[in-house]
Amino acid sequence: MAAGGEHEVEGRIFFSDRDWQVLFFVIDEAGTVKRGSAEGGTYFLVGDGLVFTHLYNLSAGEAMPGLAAQELRMVSRSPEDAPTEPTRLEVEGDLLTLFFPSGNRMTFRGRR
């Protein structure tokens, strides 16, 4: 986290030729789910990254180091009203790391 803290995340991210979806849960040290998010939209590749368009978001969670508490949030936007997020990415072996403009990053490990 850009503001400090590192958290274990369980979930999946999927890409089609133009769409993306992610579902993840943030887990505390005891293995308890404290936060969750389901997001999706479209994307396009640019340079060493991609630009996410955020059409859908469902999220909620408790406060954790570097993360403020968040009440249940449900958002569905039209493409014209959806925010975009240019994001640098790195792929190393079965790891995909996304570097967000906020300074946060998420690493996904491929599953076999």
C-alpha positions in Angstrom: 0.0 0.0 0.0 1.3 3.5 -0.8 0.2 4.6 2.6 1.9 1.7 4.4 1.0 -1.9 5.1 0.9 -5.0 3.0 -2.1 -7.3 2.8 -2.7 -10.8 1.6 -5.4 -10.9 -1.1 -7.3 -13.9 -2.4 -9.1 -13.6 -5.7 -9.0 -13.7 -9.5 -8.5 -11.2 -12.3 -9.8 -12.1 -15.8 -9.2 -10.5 -19.2 -10.9 -11.1 -22.5 -9.9 -9.3 -25.7 -11.4 -6.0 -24.3 -13.1 -6.7 -20.9 -11.7 -7.3 -17.4 -13.2 -8.5 -14.2 -11.6 -8.8 -10.8 -12.9 -10.4 -7.5 -10.8 -10.3 -4.5 -10.8 -10.4 -0.7 -8.4 -8.8 1.7 -7.3 -11.2 4.5 -5.9 -10.3 7.9 -3.0 -12.0 9.7 -5.5 -14.5 11.3 -6.8 -15.5 7.9 -10.1 -13.6 8.3 -11.7 -11.8 5.3 -11.9 -8.1 6.2 -12.6 -6.5 2.8 -13.9 -7.5 -0.6 -14.3 -6.0 -4.0 -15.7 -7.0 -7.4 -14.9 -4.6 -10.3 -15.0 -4.7 -14.0 -15.2 -2.8 -17.3 -13.1 -2.5 -20.4 -9.4 -2.0 -21.0 -6.9 -1.3 -23.7 -3.1 -1.8 -23.9 -0.8 1.2 -24.1 3.0 1.1 -23.8 4.1 -0.9 -20.8 0.6 -1.0 -19.3 -3.1 -0.8 -19.8 -5.9 1.6 -19.1 -8.8 0.3 -17.1 -12.3 1.7 -17.6 -14.2 1.2 -14.4 -17.8 0.4 -15.3 -18.8 -1.7 -12.2 -17.8 -1.8 -8.6 -19.1 -3.6 -5.6 -17.0 -3.2 -2.4 -17.1 -3.0 1.3 -14.7 -3.6 4.2 -13.2 -2.8 7.6 -10.3 -0.4 8.2 -6.9 -2.0 7.9 -3.4 -0.4 7.8 -3.3 1.8 4.7 -7.0 1.3 4.0 -9.9 3.3 5.4 -13.2 1.6 6.3 -15.6 1.5 3.4 -19.4 1.2 3.6 -21.0 -1.0 1.0 -20.6 0.6 -2.4 -22.5 -0.5 -5.5 -21.8 1.4 -8.8 -22.8 0.8 -12.4 -21.7 3.4 -14.9 -22.2 4.1 -18.6 -19.0 4.1 -20.7 -19.2 7.8 -21.1 -19.3 8.4 -17.3 -16.8 5.7 -16.3 -13.4 6.8 -14.9 -10.2 5.5 -16.5 -7.1 4.3 -14.7 -3.8 4.1 -16.6 -1.8 1.3 -14.9 1.7 0.0 -15.5 2.1 -3.8 -15.4 4.9 -6.3 -15.2 4.7 -10.0 -15.9 7.4 -12.3 -14.5 6.8 -16.0 -14.8 3.3 -16.7 -13.4 3.2 -13.3 -11.6 1.2 -10.3 -12.9 1.9 -7.1 -10.9 -0.3 -4.0 -11.5 1.1 -0.6 -10.4 -1.8 1.8 -9.9 -1.5 5.6 -10.1 -2.4 5.8 -6.4 1.0 4.2 -5.6 -0.6 0.9 -4.6 0.2 -2.3 -6.4 -1.4 -5.8 -6.6 0.3 -9.0 -7.6 -1.6 -11.9 -8.9 -0.2 -15.4 -9.1 -1.4 -17.8 -11.8 -3.0 -21.0 -10.6 -2.7 -24.3 -12.3 
